[in-house]
Amino acid sequence: MKTLCQALWLVLLMAASALPLAAQDVPPQVLQAEQQRIEVIHRARQATIAIFGRGGRGGGSGVIITPDGYALSNFHVTAGAGAAMKCGLPDGKVYDAVIVGVDPVGDVSLIKLLGRDDFPTAPLGDSDLVEPGQWCFAVGNPFLLATDFQPTVTFGIISGVHRYQYPAGTLLEYADCIQTDAAINPGNSGGPLFNMQGELIGINGRGSFEKRGRVNVGVGYAISINQIKNFLGYLRSGRIVDHAELGATVGTDPEGRVVVTDILESSDAYRRGLRYGDELVSFAGRPVTSTNMYKNILGTLPKGWRVPLSFRREGMQWDVLVRLRGAHREGELQERLTRRSRRRPAPPRRPQPGPEPKQPPGPKPKKPAKPKLPPAVAKYYEQRPGFANYYFNRLEQQRVQKLLDRLGGFSPVAESAWQFEGEQAGGLKTQLTLAPDRVELVLPGGTARLELEGDEPQLGQRLDPPGSGGLLAALYLWRRLLVHGVEKFGGMYYLGTVPLPGHRGLVDCLVGLHGGVETRAYVDPQSGRLLALEMFPDDDVDPCELVFDDYRKVGQRLVPHRLEVRHGDDVYQVFKWQKITLP
């Protein structure tokens, strides 16, 4: 036995003495790659935060994406914390944070850390470029180990992409997500998943813990950053965000095609021509190869987006643009979240025989007051139905108004009649008058006129000229927005960023309610130009669309000299203004 122990000790001693020599034999490129990996991970760790709810409620991870403190996490992490939370950074400091917007279905929250405008940030990557087999690493606070706010790093590969995770009886639906074998444990939720360039490619949110205990088994899921990019403008609006619904269900036929199995006649997809039995070819710019892929694509899209759809019928392909409905009815998400947050009431006591006990004299005990937010957070929070935090919607309204102000300001000419002279398609002369009390359009076939009475005229049934969908009413609303601005237009809020046909990138969208109709205004986030305006007379009908172009100076103001009017699938008319007078 003694001889055996001596032999083992000799082997260990020889191995230890050989270590320096082995290290010297490592190729320089390997050591250089290792050092690069260390530096990338070090930078990524700086933007990772540990999230703690007030009073010990909730806990998890997050990642900062802008220098002024906007950060991403999971909805199921921040829901336990409420409107205010504490966030620890690897520099050892703790910062107050406030909720901004939530996506309960996609399991994403946007929060804002307070107190700095130079936070370290994680650059956003492109999750569509992610492939199985690529290296990745996850950063976060598993099991709340980061009591010193130094996050844990786990390393692995991308195990799969475009995974669809069913809701399983909850609101949460993980669509088009990334699967990884990098260890993701309870507490990692809301933390970042990075590629090896240190770019953020996903938000870790779900692991396969069921029936395996609360430990990682090498199957974790991250919400793709490209899905989050689609929702980011909506989240910054401070709203409770809903996902999209096409208004149709699909299935796989015996030939393996993805076909429509049912469709709502009130849906925009039906108005665009989609019918029972049609084969889906592509959706939102991506090919539809299976029912699972269709659900993946749909799950990455917000309510209200307008996206391309291609379908095939009897060998002929149709390419249309469809407006997506909400997956939930108006107010349903907030109702479900409110019910979820309420505690179950105590069961009623069984009645006891005899007279009711007398209540002690004196005033009835007061109900406990709701906990107040910390002073550092309270001024950044405003409660309103339908919003996670209306304060941030107000911020976005003010930002977009500053963009619109670049057009020159139209309130000084609010009381005057604006005159437009030009021609329509075919060179026919036309004139337009926009006045505070009327809209008048002189066409070759006659004059269309809208008289405006009262502070809020009812516009839903005033859809002249025929076939335009309400051009005169839409022009009145355009003038009203320019004159009164976002705050005084009437019931206007910031929706988020959306795609606009014919325009690259996402644009800002405002929604207003005035005259009994809904108005949507689309603003270029760079130039501040009003690109388009839509007037919806009702929920389930096509709007009148005004598309503005060819902006030129009229005095000190920028005014569009080209106006395209669309209704449904048709272009009603194109007007080219040669002379515009704003007295």
Buried (B, 14 or more C-beta within 10 A) or exposed (E): EEEEEEEEEEEEEEEEEEEEEEEEEEEEEEEEEEEEBEEBBEBBBBBBBBBBBBEEEBBBBBBBBBEEBBBBBBBBBBBBBBBBBBBBBBEEEBBBBBBBBBBBBBBBBBBBBBEBEEBBBBEBBEBBEBEEEBEBBBBBBBEBBBEEBBBBBBBBEBBBBBBBBEEEEEBBBBBBBBBBBBBBBBBBBBBBBBBBEBBBBBBBBBBBBEEEEEEBBBBBBBBBBBBBBBBBBBBBBBBBBBBBBBBBEBEBEEEEBBBBBEBBEEBBBBBBBBEEEBBBBBBBEBEBBBBBBBBBBBBBBBBBBBBBBBBBBEEEEBEBEBBBBBBBEEEEBBEBBEEEEEEEEEEEEEEEEEEEEEEEEEEEEEEEEEEEBBEBBEEBBBEBEBBBBBBBBBBBBEBBBEBBEEBBBBEEBEEEBBBBBBBBEEEEEBBBBBBBEBBBBBBEEEEBEBEBEEEEBEBBEBBBBEEBBBBBBBBBBBBBBBBBBBEEBBEBBBBBBBBBEEEEEBBBBBBBBBBBBBBBBBBBBEEBBBBBBBBBBEEBBBBBBBBBBEBEEBEEBBBBBBBBBBBBEEEBBBBBBEEBBBE
